[in-house]
């Protein structure tokens, strides 16, 4: 067991020298110190890695469509809010928000 610990420490040091970083989150298995490089985490105490899980990824087009839908809904909500607002300062704040949303929509569509 001690030999394994020395090997892990040596490997962790090598990773750190090659640009790895120490993680503030402890190992989920033993609460030991972990280092990470290029998405690869290593626990210095037990040598285990967190279980890999497949996370379904949306493609870029789906992400843009989803974001556009959210922003367009926000645009409608802010427009309704502006329509009913009588306070001039609040109207100005809503207009700034509307402008920001419109800018974001333009950037996504490009």
Secondary structure, DSSP 4 states (H G I P E B T S, - for coil): -HHHHHHHHHHHHHHHHTT-EEESSPPTTT---EEEETTEEEETTT---PPP---PPPPHHHHHHHHHHHHHHHHHHHHHHHHH---HHHHHHHHHHHHHHHHHHHHHH-
